[in-house]
Structure formats: C-alpha cells, structure tokens
Amino acid sequence: MSRVRRAALRSSGWPASPWARGAAAVSAGALPALAFPAPSLWWLAYGALVPWLLLVRSAPTGRRAALDGWLGGAGFMIAVHHWLWSSLHVFIVVLALLLGALWALWGWLVRRLLGGAPGAGRVGAGLVLVPCGWLMVELARSWEYLGGPWGLIGASQWQVAPALRLASVGGVWLISALVLAVNTALAVLIAVPRARIPACVALALVAVAADAVWLWAPVPGTGGARVRVAVVQPGVIESAQGRFDRGEQLTRTLAGRGVDLVVWGESSVGFDLTSRPDIARRLAALSRDVGADVLVNVDARRSDGHGISKTSVLIGPDGQVGASYDKMRLVPFGEYIPARSLLGWATSVGKAAGEDRRRGSHQVVMDTGHLRIGPLVCFESAFPDMSRSLAGKGAQLLVAESSTSSFQNSWAPEQHASLAALRAAESWRPMVHATLTGVSAVYDARGRQIGPRLGTDSSTTAVYEVPLSQGRSPYDRYGDWVVKLAIGLLALAAAYEAYAVAAVRRSARRSR
C-alpha cells in the first residue's frame, strides 16, 4: 500500500495495517448479530451496519473494499450461526469464508457510490442501490444449497408490530431493505456532511413509508372461527422409544380438553410406521382417546429401502389421514453434505451428516375434515416462499415441526421460534411452531404471539386458542416484488454505468 493511501486511511480513523483492518471488518460484520434472538436488541439493527459501511467506504481501492465486504460477511455469518460450532467446529469458519464472499461485490458497490467525497447525485444513488445490493446478497444466500435464509437482517424485527405489517406487504425483504436504507443514511450523515440533505430525505421517506403501511395496509379478516391446537413437547430424550413413550404419555393428558389438533415435534417418531404397525395403532388409539387428529413427524429408515426421510404424517382415529409430507429442504451438513465427494471430510471434524437424508418433491396441504393445515419441517420455516405457497394452496394453519436438541443452550431455539412470527405475518395465516426440544410458540395471522412459549427445559403440553383468518395478504398476492424491484434498479444502474463508460471512451477517441 502506498504512503499516500496509508496516510489517507490514518486520517479517516481506520487502521492502516491490512491485518488490523481485516479484524475491524470481521468485528463490524458481527455486530448486527446482537439484534437477533437471544439478545433480541432489535433496535440495534437500525445502526449496527454503520461501522461496517464506514469502514468499507474508506477503503483505498475497490479491491480492498471488496475484501472488507467479504471479511465483514464472514464475521456476520459466524456471529449469527456461532451455535453451529458444537456440530461443525472449525468447519464453520470455512463455510463463513465461502458465504462471506457474497458480500465482496456489495463492498465494492458501497465504495463506488459512497467513497471519497461523493456529490448529492451519487449519494442519492447509493441510498437506493446499497440496500438493493444487500438484498441481492440475502437472496443469493437464501438458496437452500448455500445454507438458506437464516439470519436475514429483516428477521431481527420479528417482534415489532409495524415491521410485521411491512412483512405482510413485501415479506421479510421489505423490512431488510428499509433497515439497510436507515443504516446507509446514517453512515452518510456521519461521513459525508455535504450530502446530509439527501440522507435526511431518505430517512424521512422510510418513516413515511412505514407509517403509510401501518395506517393503510390491509389487515387479515377474521370470521370468528377458532381452533384449539395442542403442542406436545417431550424435551431432550435420546432413545426413539423413550421419546415416543413420553409423547404418548403427554398426549393422553389432553383427553377431554376439546382440542381440534395435536402437534408433535420433528423426529418425534423414530420408527417407520409401515414396518411398525404397532406404533401406528398406538397413534390411532391416541387420536381416538383425545378426539383429535395427531400430526407427528417420522424420522426413520423407510421400509422401501430408499433411505431416511423426515416425514410429517397426520394420524386420525382410523390411522393415517391423507398424503404424508416429506421434508424438501434439508439442512446443509446437518442432514446432507453438499458435494459429498469434495466436502465429505466435514464428518471427521464435527457432527455432519454421515448419510444424506431423502428429499421430498412437493408440498402438501393436509385436511382434518374441518381444518386445512400446511406442514413445514424445522429449517423450512426460514423460507418465505414455502409458507406463501401453502397459503396459496388453501392452508388455514401453518405448522412447523422442529427440534433443536443439539443447540439447547444456545441462541438457536429462540432464533428458530421467532421465524414463525414473520411467516404468519407474511401469509396472513396463524402458525404453530412445535418442537420436540427447543422453544415452542404460536402466532396469529398478524404475527402476534398467542399464549405461553414453551422453553428449552419444558417437557409438557400446552393448548392454544388460535383464531383463523380470511383473505390474502399483499405479499401472498404479489410475491417477491421488492426483490424484483431491487434487481431492476441494479440492472438500470449497471446499464447507465456501461453507457457512461462507453461515452467517455468515445470522447477520448475523438480527442486524439
């Protein structure tokens, strides 16, 4: 690095040493993790990205800005997923560095638009395009094979009522975009005094947009219909037989309580029901005793010899009701290893899957006769498109069956349970998050919590009065319009940049 660049860095207040700067980037990227559960400092999200933005815009070159973005992204991924250390050990650092590379182009974009002493026009473009660039990173890493949409910055606002209303209009993407817009505007106010007017205008527009959605966006209709849903949470029990016996014991206490549906957590049944008809008969007997269908999750090797799958099965008084649902989106490394021939060594340094689970091919809506339910299994509650699809198929109630037995004393259970609030608000469908172990919670169609949460130390049941909703949310109707708008704006900006570069080259040729 030249002396001039080192001097510029020192005057900016950031470390000139590449190693110290790299450590600062990792730390700045990790800061937003505090906005998520368990700390749940949701308000921090509106300023937590400012140090990272300021660091990146001060980079002496575009290459260094890309590196700052990359390292910050790695820090963010490690901080948000730190609880995976017990399973993946040092391999989590490798994964974080791979996924952190998605922020490299975002880092370059931040410096390109906000670096140096930008004029009002460039700052105005940055206030729009920097959030758009962040959305592209979130969209890319939301691909299930890259880890899925866990830790989207908008998800940190799961308990904020105005943010949940925004989710019903544009999904979690709209919340992320507005959070980034606020952070970008604050960074401009701090670092670019001459452009404070555009920054203040941006903050005012975000406030107006949020208020407008809060005041005028439609809300789910209620027809007075309610269902009584019971959640059965056995707790941490290692043996499959012990888990089943405890679930059966707890479910029998629900007899006579007028429940309409009983939900067990992920992996609550460790036996294939075809090869173990005695277990199937016991479940049917439970349904008769309680007077309600029982939704269980089978985690066992299939009798057809086609591997292990996690399958949601609805059991009625006479046995299985309708089609079952096989989990479609598996947890990378937890339930399968991407490119196993290349990355299979991960099994030797942690608890990565020794055998790939079988993947389902389509979503299923189950009908109890008076209630249509859309099942999701564990990790799938992180995907906005899956709950939206189930709502479109006519599901009246979303149900996520999960288990976090490996991460009981970490932030993971609270993070997982919080996702159901967003999915409920996005789709206008109440959602039950029922865990074998972890945190169980139920939310209404606006994302508001109903009744008590069952904590990680619980081995009990709880019955919830769940109001059903009517109508379709704007997000359900129009889908990922925020993402499409961001793509369009970035494409327009790229076309303008290409046109400007071509114009400069033409001018240079003419002047020769």
C-alpha positions as CSV (number, residue, x, y, z in Angstrom):
1,M,0.0,0.0,0.0
2,S,1.4,3.4,-0.9
3,R,2.3,6.0,1.7
4,V,-0.5,8.3,0.4
5,R,-3.1,5.6,0.9
6,R,-1.8,4.8,4.3
7,A,-2.0,8.4,5.3
8,A,-5.5,8.7,3.9
9,L,-6.5,5.7,6.0
10,R,-4.9,7.1,9.2
11,S,-6.8,10.4,8.6
12,S,-10.0,8.5,8.2
13,G,-9.7,7.0,11.7
14,W,-9.4,3.4,10.4
15,P,-6.3,1.2,10.9
16,A,-3.8,1.3,8.1
17,S,-2.5,-2.2,8.8
18,P,-4.2,-4.7,6.5
19,W,-4.5,-7.2,9.3
20,A,-5.9,-4.7,11.8
21,R,-8.3,-3.5,9.1
22,G,-9.4,-7.1,8.4
23,A,-10.1,-7.7,12.1
24,A,-12.1,-4.5,12.2
25,A,-14.1,-5.7,9.2
26,V,-14.9,-9.0,10.9
27,S,-15.9,-7.3,14.1
28,A,-18.1,-4.8,12.3
29,G,-19.8,-7.5,10.4
30,A,-20.5,-9.5,13.5
31,L,-22.2,-6.6,15.4
32,P,-25.7,-7.0,13.8
33,A,-26.0,-10.5,15.3
34,L,-27.0,-8.9,18.6
35,A,-30.2,-7.7,17.0
36,F,-31.4,-11.3,16.7
37,P,-32.6,-13.6,19.4
38,A,-31.5,-14.4,22.1
39,P,-30.2,-10.9,22.8
40,S,-33.1,-9.5,20.6
41,L,-31.7,-6.0,20.6
42,W,-34.0,-5.3,17.6
43,W,-33.4,-1.6,17.7
44,L,-29.7,-2.1,17.2
45,A,-30.3,-3.3,13.6
46,Y,-31.1,0.3,12.6
47,G,-27.5,1.4,13.3
48,A,-25.4,-1.8,13.6
49,L,-24.3,-1.8,10.0
50,V,-23.0,1.8,10.1
51,P,-19.5,0.9,11.3
52,W,-19.1,-1.7,8.5
53,L,-20.4,0.8,5.9
54,L,-18.0,3.5,7.2
55,L,-15.1,1.1,7.0
56,V,-15.9,-0.1,3.5
57,R,-16.4,3.4,2.1
58,S,-13.0,4.4,3.4
59,A,-11.2,1.6,1.6
60,P,-8.3,3.0,-0.5
61,T,-9.2,0.8,-3.5
62,G,-12.2,-1.1,-4.9
63,R,-10.3,-4.4,-4.3
64,R,-9.8,-3.5,-0.6
65,A,-13.5,-2.6,-0.3
66,A,-14.4,-5.9,-1.7
67,L,-12.2,-7.6,0.8
68,D,-13.7,-5.6,3.7
69,G,-17.1,-6.7,2.4
70,W,-16.0,-10.3,2.3
71,L,-14.5,-10.3,5.8
72,G,-17.4,-8.5,7.2
73,G,-19.8,-11.0,5.7
74,A,-17.7,-13.8,7.2
75,G,-17.9,-12.2,10.6
76,F,-21.7,-11.8,10.2
77,M,-22.2,-15.4,9.3
78,I,-20.0,-16.7,12.2
79,A,-21.8,-14.5,14.7
80,V,-25.3,-15.3,13.6
81,H,-24.5,-19.1,13.3
82,H,-22.0,-19.4,16.1
83,W,-24.1,-22.0,17.8
84,L,-23.1,-24.4,15.0
85,W,-19.6,-24.6,16.4
86,S,-20.6,-27.6,18.6
87,S,-21.5,-29.5,15.4
88,L,-19.2,-28.2,12.8
89,H,-16.2,-27.0,14.8
90,V,-13.6,-25.3,12.7
91,F,-15.5,-26.1,9.5
92,I,-17.9,-23.2,10.4
93,V,-15.0,-20.8,9.6
94,V,-14.6,-22.4,6.2
95,L,-18.3,-22.1,5.5
96,A,-18.4,-18.5,6.7
97,L,-15.5,-17.5,4.4
98,L,-17.2,-19.2,1.5
99,L,-20.5,-17.4,2.1
100,G,-18.9,-14.2,3.2
101,A,-17.6,-13.9,-0.4
102,L,-21.2,-12.9,-1.4
103,W,-20.6,-9.5,0.3
104,A,-17.5,-8.7,-1.7
105,L,-19.4,-7.1,-4.6
106,W,-21.6,-5.3,-2.1
107,G,-18.4,-3.9,-0.5
108,W,-17.2,-2.7,-3.9
109,L,-20.6,-1.1,-4.6
110,V,-20.5,0.8,-1.2
111,R,-17.2,2.3,-2.0
112,R,-18.1,3.1,-5.6
113,L,-21.2,5.1,-4.6
114,L,-20.3,6.5,-1.1
115,G,-16.5,6.5,-1.1
116,G,-14.4,9.7,-1.2
117,A,-16.4,12.9,-1.4
118,P,-19.5,12.0,-3.4
119,G,-21.9,14.6,-4.7
120,A,-25.6,14.6,-4.0
121,G,-26.4,12.6,-7.1
122,R,-24.0,9.7,-6.2
123,V,-25.2,9.7,-2.6
124,G,-28.8,9.6,-3.8
125,A,-28.0,6.6,-5.9
126,G,-26.1,5.0,-3.0
127,L,-29.1,5.4,-0.7
128,V,-31.1,3.3,-3.1
129,L,-28.6,0.9,-4.6
130,V,-26.7,-0.1,-1.4
131,P,-29.9,-1.6,0.1
132,C,-30.6,-3.2,-3.2
133,G,-27.1,-4.8,-3.3
134,W,-27.6,-6.1,0.2
135,L,-30.9,-7.7,-0.9
136,M,-29.0,-9.5,-3.7
137,V,-26.7,-11.0,-1.1
138,E,-29.6,-12.1,1.1
139,L,-31.3,-13.5,-2.0
140,A,-28.2,-15.5,-3.1
141,R,-27.6,-17.0,0.3
142,S,-31.2,-17.9,0.7
143,W,-30.7,-20.6,-1.8
144,E,-31.1,-23.8,0.2
145,Y,-27.8,-25.2,-1.1
146,L,-26.0,-22.2,0.3
147,G,-27.4,-22.5,3.7
148,G,-30.9,-21.0,3.4
149,P,-32.3,-17.7,4.6
150,W,-31.3,-17.9,8.2
151,G,-30.3,-14.5,9.7
152,L,-31.8,-12.2,7.1
153,I,-31.4,-8.7,8.7
154,G,-35.2,-8.1,8.4
155,A,-35.9,-11.2,10.5
156,S,-34.4,-9.3,13.5
157,Q,-37.6,-7.3,13.6
158,W,-39.9,-10.3,14.3
159,Q,-41.5,-8.8,17.4
160,V,-42.0,-5.2,16.1
161,A,-45.7,-4.7,15.1
162,P,-45.0,-2.1,12.4
163,A,-42.3,-4.3,10.9
164,L,-44.7,-7.3,10.8
165,R,-47.2,-5.1,8.9
166,L,-44.4,-4.4,6.4
167,A,-43.8,-8.1,6.1
168,S,-47.4,-8.6,5.1
169,V,-46.9,-6.2,2.2
170,G,-43.4,-7.1,0.9
171,G,-42.2,-10.0,3.0
172,V,-39.1,-10.0,5.1
173,W,-37.3,-8.5,2.1
174,L,-39.1,-5.1,2.5
175,I,-38.0,-5.0,6.2
176,S,-34.4,-5.7,5.2
177,A,-34.5,-3.0,2.5
178,L,-35.7,-0.4,4.9
179,V,-33.3,-1.4,7.7
180,L,-30.4,-1.0,5.2
181,A,-31.8,2.3,3.9
182,V,-31.7,3.7,7.5
183,N,-28.1,2.4,8.1
184,T,-26.9,3.8,4.8
185,A,-28.5,7.2,5.5
186,L,-26.9,7.3,9.0
187,A,-23.5,6.4,7.5
188,V,-23.9,9.3,5.0
189,L,-24.8,11.7,7.8
190,I,-21.7,10.8,9.7
191,A,-19.2,10.6,6.8
192,V,-20.5,12.9,4.1
193,P,-21.6,16.2,5.7
194,R,-22.1,17.9,2.3
195,A,-24.8,15.3,1.5
196,R,-26.8,15.5,4.7
197,I,-29.9,16.7,2.8
198,P,-30.3,13.5,0.7
199,A,-29.7,11.4,3.8
200,C,-32.3,13.2,5.8
201,V,-34.8,12.9,2.9
202,A,-34.1,9.2,2.8
203,L,-34.8,8.8,6.5
204,A,-38.0,10.8,6.1
205,L,-39.1,8.6,3.2
206,V,-38.5,5.5,5.2
207,A,-40.5,6.9,8.1
208,V,-43.4,7.9,5.7
209,A,-43.4,4.5,4.0
210,A,-43.5,2.6,7.3
211,D,-46.3,4.9,8.7
212,A,-48.3,4.6,5.4
213,V,-48.2,0.8,5.6
214,W,-49.1,0.9,9.3
215,L,-52.1,3.2,8.7
216,W,-53.4,2.0,5.3
217,A,-52.2,-1.5,4.5
218,P,-54.9,-4.1,4.7
219,V,-55.1,-6.5,7.7
220,P,-56.3,-10.1,7.8
221,G,-60.0,-10.6,8.2
222,T,-61.4,-12.7,11.0
223,G,-64.6,-14.6,10.7
224,G,-64.8,-15.6,14.4
225,A,-63.6,-19.2,13.7
226,R,-61.2,-20.6,16.2
227,V,-59.4,-23.9,16.6
228,R,-57.8,-25.4,19.7
229,V,-54.3,-26.6,18.9
230,A,-52.3,-28.6,21.4
231,V,-48.5,-28.7,21.3
232,V,-46.7,-31.7,22.8
233,Q,-43.0,-31.1,23.8
234,P,-41.3,-34.1,25.3
235,G,-37.9,-32.5,25.8
236,V,-34.4,-34.0,25.3
237,I,-34.8,-37.8,25.3
238,E,-32.1,-39.7,23.5
239,S,-33.8,-43.0,22.7
240,A,-36.5,-43.2,20.0
241,Q,-38.7,-45.4,22.2
242,G,-38.3,-43.1,25.1
243,R,-39.3,-40.1,23.0
244,F,-42.4,-41.9,21.7
245,D,-43.5,-43.1,25.1
246,R,-43.1,-39.6,26.6
247,G,-45.1,-38.1,23.7
248,E,-47.8,-40.7,24.1
249,Q,-48.0,-40.1,27.9
250,L,-48.2,-36.3,27.5
251,T,-50.8,-36.6,24.7
252,R,-53.1,-38.7,26.9
253,T,-53.4,-35.8,29.3
254,L,-55.2,-33.9,26.5
255,A,-58.3,-36.1,26.6
256,G,-61.5,-34.2,27.3
257,R,-59.9,-30.8,26.7
258,G,-61.7,-30.2,23.4
259,V,-58.7,-29.9,21.2
260,D,-59.0,-29.9,17.4
261,L,-55.4,-30.8,16.5
262,V,-52.4,-32.2,18.4
263,V,-48.9,-31.4,17.1
264,W,-45.8,-33.3,17.9
265,G,-42.3,-32.0,17.0
266,E,-39.7,-33.1,14.5
267,S,-38.3,-36.6,14.8
268,S,-41.0,-37.4,17.4
269,V,-41.5,-40.9,15.9
270,G,-38.3,-42.8,15.3
271,F,-39.9,-45.7,13.6
272,D,-41.2,-46.3,10.1
273,L,-45.0,-46.7,10.5
274,T,-45.2,-49.3,7.7
275,S,-42.7,-51.6,9.3
276,R,-44.0,-50.9,12.8
277,P,-47.8,-51.3,12.6
278,D,-47.9,-51.5,16.4
279,I,-46.7,-47.9,16.6
280,A,-49.3,-46.8,14.0
281,R,-52.0,-48.5,16.0
282,R,-50.9,-46.7,19.2
283,L,-51.1,-43.4,17.5
284,A,-54.6,-44.1,16.1
285,A,-55.7,-45.0,19.6
286,L,-54.3,-41.7,20.9
287,S,-56.3,-39.9,18.3
288,R,-59.5,-41.7,19.4
289,D,-58.8,-41.0,23.1
290,V,-58.1,-37.3,22.6
291,G,-60.8,-36.8,20.0
292,A,-58.5,-35.0,17.5
293,D,-56.1,-35.8,14.7
294,V,-52.4,-36.0,15.7
295,L,-49.7,-34.6,13.4
296,V,-46.4,-36.4,14.0
297,N,-43.0,-36.4,12.4
298,V,-41.4,-39.7,11.4
299,D,-37.6,-39.8,11.3
300,A,-36.6,-43.3,10.3
301,R,-35.3,-45.5,7.6
302,R,-38.1,-46.2,5.1
303,S,-39.4,-49.7,4.7
304,D,-38.9,-49.4,0.9
305,G,-35.1,-49.3,1.4
306,H,-34.9,-45.7,0.0
307,G,-33.0,-44.2,2.9
308,I,-34.1,-42.0,5.8
309,S,-36.6,-39.2,5.5
310,K,-38.3,-36.8,7.8
311,T,-42.0,-37.2,7.1
312,S,-45.0,-35.3,8.6
313,V,-47.9,-37.7,9.0
314,L,-51.5,-36.9,10.1
315,I,-53.0,-39.6,12.2
316,G,-56.7,-39.9,12.8
317,P,-58.8,-42.4,14.7
318,D,-58.6,-44.9,11.9
319,G,-54.9,-44.4,11.0
320,Q,-53.2,-42.1,8.5
321,V,-55.3,-39.2,7.1
322,G,-54.4,-38.2,3.5
323,A,-51.0,-37.9,2.0
324,S,-47.8,-37.5,4.1
325,Y,-45.2,-34.8,3.6
326,D,-41.5,-35.5,3.2
327,K,-39.2,-32.6,4.1
328,M,-38.0,-30.9,0.9
329,R,-35.3,-28.5,2.1
330,L,-32.7,-30.3,4.1
331,V,-30.1,-28.7,6.4
332,P,-26.7,-28.5,4.7
333,F,-24.2,-30.6,6.6
334,G,-26.8,-31.5,9.3
335,E,-29.0,-33.7,7.0
336,Y,-26.9,-33.9,3.9
337,I,-23.4,-32.8,2.7
338,P,-23.3,-30.7,-0.5
339,A,-20.8,-32.2,-3.0
340,R,-20.1,-35.0,-0.6
341,S,-17.2,-36.3,-2.7
342,L,-15.5,-33.0,-2.1
343,L,-16.7,-31.9,1.3
344,G,-17.3,-35.3,2.9
345,W,-14.3,-34.7,5.2
346,A,-16.5,-32.5,7.3
347,T,-17.8,-35.6,9.0
348,S,-14.4,-36.1,10.6
349,V,-14.3,-32.7,12.3
350,G,-17.9,-32.4,13.6
351,K,-21.3,-33.9,13.6
352,A,-22.0,-33.5,9.9
353,A,-24.5,-36.0,8.4
354,G,-22.9,-39.4,7.8
355,E,-25.7,-40.2,5.4
356,D,-27.8,-37.9,3.1
357,R,-31.5,-37.8,4.0
358,R,-34.1,-38.4,1.4
359,R,-35.6,-35.2,0.0
360,G,-39.3,-34.7,-0.7
361,S,-40.6,-33.4,-4.1
362,H,-43.6,-31.3,-3.4
363,Q,-45.6,-29.5,-0.6
364,V,-48.8,-31.0,0.8
365,V,-51.8,-29.5,2.4
366,M,-53.5,-31.8,4.9
367,D,-57.2,-31.8,5.6
368,T,-58.6,-32.9,9.0
369,G,-62.1,-32.5,7.8
370,H,-62.7,-29.1,9.4
371,L,-59.2,-27.6,9.2
372,R,-56.6,-27.4,6.3
373,I,-53.0,-27.4,7.6
374,G,-49.8,-26.7,5.8
375,P,-46.9,-28.6,7.4
376,L,-43.2,-27.5,7.3
377,V,-40.4,-29.3,8.9
378,C,-37.8,-27.5,11.1
379,F,-35.4,-25.5,8.8
380,E,-38.2,-24.9,6.3
381,S,-39.9,-22.3,8.4
382,A,-37.0,-20.0,7.4
383,F,-38.1,-19.9,3.7
384,P,-40.8,-17.2,2.9
385,D,-41.7,-18.9,-0.4
386,M,-42.7,-22.2,1.3
387,S,-45.3,-20.7,3.7
388,R,-46.6,-18.4,0.9
389,S,-47.0,-21.5,-1.3
390,L,-49.0,-23.3,1.4
391,A,-51.3,-20.3,1.9
392,G,-51.9,-20.2,-1.9
393,K,-52.8,-23.9,-1.8
394,G,-55.5,-23.1,0.8
395,A,-53.9,-23.9,4.1
396,Q,-55.7,-22.3,7.0
397,L,-53.0,-23.0,9.6
398,L,-49.2,-23.3,9.1
399,V,-47.4,-25.8,11.3
400,A,-43.7,-26.1,11.7
401,E,-42.4,-29.3,13.4
402,S,-38.9,-28.8,14.7
403,S,-36.2,-29.9,17.1
404,T,-33.1,-28.1,18.3
405,S,-31.7,-30.8,20.7
406,S,-28.1,-30.2,19.6
407,F,-28.4,-26.5,20.4
408,Q,-30.5,-26.3,23.6
409,N,-28.2,-23.9,25.4
410,S,-27.6,-21.5,22.5
411,W,-29.3,-18.7,20.7
412,A,-30.7,-21.2,18.1
413,P,-34.0,-22.2,19.7
414,E,-35.1,-18.5,20.2
415,Q,-34.0,-17.6,16.7
416,H,-35.9,-20.5,15.2
417,A,-39.1,-19.8,17.1
418,S,-39.0,-16.1,16.0
419,L,-39.2,-17.1,12.3
420,A,-42.8,-18.3,12.7
421,A,-44.0,-14.8,13.6
422,L,-42.7,-13.5,10.2
423,R,-44.1,-16.4,8.2
424,A,-47.5,-15.8,9.9
425,A,-47.5,-12.1,9.1
426,E,-46.3,-12.6,5.5
427,S,-49.0,-15.1,4.7
428,W,-51.9,-14.0,6.9
429,R,-52.0,-17.5,8.3
430,P,-51.6,-18.3,12.0
431,M,-48.6,-20.5,12.6
432,V,-47.7,-23.1,15.2
433,H,-44.0,-23.8,15.9
434,A,-44.0,-27.1,17.8
435,T,-40.7,-28.5,19.0
436,L,-39.6,-31.9,20.2
437,T,-36.9,-29.9,22.0
438,G,-36.3,-26.2,21.9
439,V,-38.8,-23.3,22.1
440,S,-42.4,-23.8,21.0
441,A,-44.6,-20.8,20.2
442,V,-47.8,-19.9,18.4
443,Y,-48.6,-16.7,16.4
444,D,-51.8,-15.3,15.0
445,A,-52.2,-14.1,11.4
446,R,-50.6,-10.7,12.3
447,G,-47.5,-12.4,13.8
448,R,-48.6,-11.7,17.4
449,Q,-47.8,-14.4,20.0
450,I,-50.7,-16.4,21.3
451,G,-50.4,-17.9,24.8
452,P,-47.2,-19.0,26.5
453,R,-43.9,-20.1,25.0
454,L,-42.6,-23.4,26.0
455,G,-38.9,-23.1,26.8
456,T,-36.0,-25.4,26.2
457,D,-36.4,-27.0,29.7
458,S,-40.1,-27.9,29.1
459,S,-41.5,-31.4,29.0
460,T,-45.2,-30.7,28.8
461,T,-48.2,-29.8,26.7
462,A,-50.0,-26.5,26.0
463,V,-53.3,-25.8,24.4
464,Y,-53.8,-22.6,22.3
465,E,-56.9,-20.9,21.1
466,V,-55.9,-20.0,17.5
467,P,-58.1,-17.5,15.5
468,L,-58.3,-18.4,11.9
469,S,-58.0,-15.6,9.3
470,Q,-59.6,-14.7,6.0
471,G,-58.3,-13.1,2.8
472,R,-54.9,-13.0,1.1
473,S,-52.0,-10.7,2.2
474,P,-50.5,-8.3,-0.4
475,Y,-47.3,-10.4,-0.1
476,D,-49.2,-13.5,-0.9
477,R,-50.8,-11.9,-3.9
478,Y,-47.8,-10.1,-5.4
479,G,-44.9,-12.2,-4.2
480,D,-41.3,-11.0,-4.0
481,W,-41.9,-7.7,-5.7
482,V,-39.3,-6.0,-3.5
483,V,-36.6,-8.3,-4.7
484,K,-37.6,-7.9,-8.4
485,L,-37.6,-4.1,-8.0
486,A,-34.1,-4.3,-6.5
487,I,-32.9,-6.4,-9.4
488,G,-34.5,-3.9,-11.9
489,L,-32.9,-0.9,-10.2
490,L,-29.4,-2.5,-10.1
491,A,-29.8,-3.5,-13.8
492,L,-30.7,0.1,-14.7
493,A,-27.7,1.4,-12.7
494,A,-25.4,-1.1,-14.4
495,A,-26.7,-0.1,-17.9
496,Y,-26.2,3.6,-17.0
497,E,-22.6,2.9,-15.8
498,A,-21.9,1.0,-19.0
499,Y,-23.3,3.8,-21.1
500,A,-21.2,6.4,-19.2
501,V,-18.0,4.4,-19.6
502,A,-18.7,4.0,-23.4
503,A,-19.4,7.7,-23.7
504,V,-16.0,8.5,-22.0
505,R,-14.2,6.2,-24.4
506,R,-15.9,7.7,-27.4
507,S,-15.0,11.1,-26.2
508,A,-11.4,10.0,-25.7
509,R,-11.1,8.6,-29.2
510,R,-12.5,11.8,-30.7
511,S,-10.0,14.0,-28.9
512,R,-7.0,12.0,-30.3
